[in-house]
Every structure is written in structure tokens, then in C-alpha cells.
Amino acid sequence: MLDYISVQQASDKWEISKRRIQKLCEENRIDGAVHFGRAWAIPKGAPKPVDGRLKENRKKD
């Protein structure tokens, strides 16, 4: 498990809440995230997902 980090570590790294990271994992928005029972394992090199809720990050039609 050396190539993975926990939700808590990702939360500290990306400066977003643990619950938000769990939700991103559930929505398959973090590539390579794996669910083990009640915990998520996130690849160390995974980039922070873009926040589609922000206007500047929305797709233009």
C-alpha cells in the first residue's frame, strides 16, 4: 500500500474535506481510487479533481 494514500492524507494534501474526497471517490472522479471495505485508497500521484461547481471550471457549450 505504499503507492496509495488515505482519505485523510488526500484531504490534507488538497485542502478539501474528507467527506468531499469520499464523494469524489464514489463518483469515480479520482482515477485509480480503490474501495476496501469502508476505506478508500487513493494513488499518491493522483491529481486533485477539478471542481465543476466553480464557474471558471465548467465546460462551455
Secondary structure, 3 states (H helix, E strand, C coil): CCCEECHHHHHHHHCCCHHHHHHHHHCCCCCCCEEECCEEEEECCCCCCCCCCCHHHCCCC
